[in-house]
Amino acid sequence: MPVTIRDVARASGVHISTVSRTFSAPHLVNPETRVRVLACAEDLGYRPNRAARALITGRTHNIGLIIADIANPFFPPLIKAAESQARSRDYHVFVADTNEDPSAEEELVHALAKQVDGLLLCSPRMSNSLIEQLSREVPLVVVNRQLTGLPCVLMDVGQGARLAVDHLVGLGHRQIALLGGPRGSWTNREIRRSAAAAARAGGAELTVLGPNPPTEHGGIAQAEHVRRSGVTAALAYNDLMAIGLIEGLDALGVDVPRQVSVVGVDDITLSRLTRPKLTTVATPTAAAGRTAVDMLLQQDTDLPRAARGSGAGAAVGVRRTTAQVMLQTELVIRDSTGPGPHAGRGRSGAAPAGPGPHRRADPGDPVTVAGSDVAS
């Protein structure tokens, strides 16, 4: 027979309601009593019924994690880190995949809203206005998307794109291609904006190819365009596209990095296993997963789930953080980048030519972004 709450109450000499409060609202129980109840529960092997606790507290102790593409190697480290962080706080994580479909994202938010205490939206494809509307239905933290007035965890891909272009310019490349990512992606916009600014500052010309699907096939499909464009270097939206581009160029007889240098973004495991090993911008995905969980659980979600979506949140003063955290990215120089036609004539202060050691000191160090500096 499974151990019940009555068994714990009998063993610890307290009422059933006291045992219930020990697990659902421990701050309301006398410390000595709480210690005794927990010790008895441990000795008996009692595990509280989460469904019953949710009926009492209005909390499920579940978090929803909605991601754009579970097949993309960028996401698993984030998922694992978020699950580990949530577990340490006695929360479980439900993972859902949208396959880059904004309509599927909206449907999943509605479906999960009353089954979880909050949601993490990772690289969402929905519009800003729709995300803001959904945030009134369930507490949200957005990862890899910047929205004014909503809590966000951001990876500084703009900084990474600048480092990548500076590296290529320093190697002597003046004709650079940018393989863009999916339409509507905040990350894609940040990379394009920063890469264009860095190219201008370095006296280089940037040719934008895209938008593209953020997959290996997306990179393969652009290989012929890269070859015909006459560029000597390419920065891809992510590592999968960069790996696909290298594969496509190899099929066309174009040597990387002797004829075309290639840089990716993310630093997925595959980037270290390709030949040549991929120069890339390392993004702190695990740190983002942990930070997003902590940010979500800092919010006051005591509002009963039945009241969500009714506008009652503002009426009862539910506390919602609007903090935004930016995590560092760093350039990792490997074998897929080499000297360009203008090697030795780079502008002063550019990155050193040729593959070198990792430039990553401690990616993922958080930097709080002031509200006045945040734009959607």
Helices and strands as residue ranges (DSSP letters): H 5-12, H 16-24, G 26-28, H 31-44, H 50-57, E 62-67, H 75-88, E 92-97, H 102-112, E 118-122, H 128-134, E 140-143, E 152-155, H 157-170, E 175-179, H 186-201, E 205-209, H 216-221, H 223-229, E 233-236, H 239-251, E 261-266, G 269-272, E 279-282, H 285-297, G 305-307, H 312-316, E 324-327, E 330-332, E 366-368, G 371-373
